[in-house]
């Protein structure tokens, strides 16, 4: 089994939907998958929550979302909304969601 980390950086909803699609597809195929909201993508959590977005909802229910960058959430004014989502705030790299812990566990990083 291969391990994949989707490290989302873009704040474009359409781009992040493709992260969700690919992550769910790989997870359904039995691969180990995690998703991190980093950079501008942290603004999408509240949007996906408000929209009850089906792909986001499926990824969240499947437990494949590792978390959201705390520093970017704070800098972009979405910290409270992201905290309310119930997703884990990641901050191990100077307040940001680092790749290092995932690399140490053998994940292949895909940044989009």
C-alpha positions, 0 to 999 in steps of 0.5 A: 500500500502506498501512502499519499499526502495531498498538501493543498495550497490553492484557495481555488475551490475547483482546484481543491475539489480535484484534491478531494476527488483524487484523495477519495478515489485513492482511499477507495482503492485501499491506499492510505491518504491524508489531506492538509489544508495549507496556504490559501486553501485554509479559506475553503474550509468554511466554504465547504462547511457552509455548502455541506459540500459532498466531496468534503463531507465524504473526505471528512467522514472518511477521516482522511483530512489530517488538518488545517494550517493554524498560522495561515488560518490566523493570518487569513482571518478564518481561524475561528471558523476552521476551529469550529469545523472540528478539523485538527489545527496543524502547527508543528512547523513554526505554526504551519502544517509541515510535511516532515511528519508525513515524510517520516511516515513514508507518505508521498507528497502531492502539492496542488 
